[in-house]
Amino acid sequence: MAEYDASALERAIESAREAGQARQLAGPLAERVRYDGRSRTLVIYLNTGYGVMIPVRSLQGLAGATSQQLREVTFSPSRTGIRFPALDAVFSLDGLLKGIFGTERWMQDLRTAAAKGGSARSAAKINAARANGKKGGRPRKQQPHLVVAPE
């Protein structure tokens, strides 16, 4: 059995404390977090005075959650993680702010779904595109008119 080294343990604890303090000085931390049932978004208020809203459907594992489960959202004691205890789900605040809402596979599926969004090919869409083409196609963007003040 390995011998217990109290001084090594104390050094490790002190190192962990210093790393935690450095993290708190390095970036935004969660000040408050709540679930907005009307828009089905997670609202995170940061210590920087800013906030962010994230649609719950984008967060891996939360799409099928009930409003009650989502209302129980809290942040970790270090204020660097967002927790949903009823769902056993935790998200890194840094990851959420970088747009990382789940595993690599989940993020790839989100990108694929977003790319398909405008590519639907219904009969109505095809007919509308043909009708617009007969009229000369998509109108060109208008250049803004310059207003010159009199001298």
N, C-alpha and C positions, 0 to 999 in steps of 0.2 A: 504494500500500500504506500502511495506517495506521501511524503511528509508535508504537513501543513505549514505554509510560510506566511505568517501574518503580515510581515512588511511588504511582501509582493502583492498581497490582497489589497492593502492600503494604497499602494502605488497605483494599482489597477482602478480602484474606486476613484481616486483623485484624478487620474487621467480621463476617466469617463465623465466626471463632473466638468472638467475643463473643456472637453469636446462638446458637451451639451451647452455650456455657456457660449462657446464660440459659434455654435449653430444658431443659437438664439440671436446673436448679434449679426449673423451673416445674411439672413434673408427674412422674407415675410413669414409671419406666424398667424395662426387662426386666433382671432379675438372672439368671434361668435360664429355659429353655424346653425342654419335652420333649413327646414324643408318647406317650400312654398307649394301647397297643394293645388292652388288655382292654375299655376303655370307648369306644375310637375317639374320644378327645378330645385337643385341644391344651391343655397345661397351661402357663400362664405365671406365673412367680413374679416379683413386683415388688419394687422397692427400698423400698416402703412397708411391707413385711411381709405384704402381702396377696397373693392369687393369684386366678387366674381360669381356669376350664375352659370350652372351647368345643368343641361337637361338630364334628368334621371335615366332616360332611355339610353343615354350614351355610356353610362357607367356599368361595367360588367357585373352581372349578377343582381341588378336592381330593377330591371324592367318589369318583372312580375311581382314586385313587392307591394304590399298594401300601404295605404297612407299612414296608418298607425305605425307600421314598422319603420317607415321613412322619417316620421316625426321624432323618433327616438335618437336621431343623429346627435353626435357629440364629437368633440375633438380630444386627442390624446393629451396626457398631462404635459408633454413637451410642446404641445400646440403645433406639431408638425405632421399629424395624421388625422384623418377624418374617419370616425368609426360609426358603424351601424350595428350595435350589439345584437339586435333581434335577428339580423341576417348573417352574423359572423363575418362581416365584411369590413375591411380597412383599406383606405386609400391614402397614399402619400400626398401631402399638400404640395410638395415640389413637383411631383408627377402630374397632379391635376392642373397646376399652373402652367406646365409645359404641354398640356393637352394629351396626357397619357391617362386613359380611362380604364385600362385593363391590361391583359397580357398582349404579347405581340400578335397572336392569332386574332384576338378580339379587335385590336386596332386595325389589322388588315381587313377584317370583315366590315368594320365601320367605313373604311375608305372605299371598299368595293361597293357597298350599298350607296354611298354618297355619289360615286361616279355614275352609277346606274340611274340616279334620280331623274336626270333630264333626257335620258335616252329611251324613254318609253315609246313604243311604236304602235299606237292605236290607230284605227281607221280614221277617227276624227282628227287626230294630229296630222296624219298624212294628207288628208283632204285640205286642212287649213294651210299647210305648207304649200301645197300646189296652188291654192287660190291666191296666196300671198305672192307666189312666184309669177303668176299671170299679171299681177298688178305692178310688177317691177321689182319684186323682192323686198327685203327688209329696208325700211327707210334709212337714209344716212343720218348720222348724228348731226344735229345743228351746231354750228360754231356759235359761241356766245358773242353777242354784239358788244363792241367796245363803246363805252360812253365816254366822251371826251368833255371835260369841263371847259366852259368858255374862259378865254383869257381876260 
